[in-house]
Amino acid sequence: MPKIVDRAEQRREIGAALLRVVVRDGMEQVSVRTVAAEAGRSAGAVQKYFATKADLLRCALDLATERMEQRFTAVDPAGPTPDVLRRYLVVALPLDEARRAEALVRFAFVEKSVRDDEYAQVLRDGDQQVRKVLAHMLERSDEVRHDVDPGVLADAVLALADGITARMLYTRGEDEALLLAVDVALSSLLQPPQR
């Protein structure tokens, strides 16, 4: 009887190996050969699923995005809006090796998007989806400021997430201080003006 291969699962396993290569060696070391070695497969076996390095890189971005979406879905949406926003931010920050890999992949694509419109569009689309969810949450809340457009506040929250993520990537051992900075920044961004 022929062996049934789950192509999606095979791609995910190879993608996980790819993320390990990114964390350990950097994006510039990603190749069919290095990913195959990390996955314990032949280069030919990897090429059945990813014909080119570009295909591998896109898989990395897709996998990182998929994992982020899974974490966002698991966030408890109950409670005060600032607390919910903080929970969303925290699950996005590179506080463990898996999220660090995802952040490294995303920032590598940010760099690539400067010269590649396709990558830029993928990143813009992802940001736009998150912005829309955040703006909707902020617009419905009576616990945050309404003197600023909810879309602008959502952009500020995204910028905060990107900035703190970048800092966490190049600083080690400062996570607690940076999480405190998240709290201060969110409070400042969302606090309704005093009357």
Order of alpha helices (4+ residues) and beta strands (2+ residues): alpha-alpha-alpha-alpha-alpha-alpha-alpha-alpha-alpha
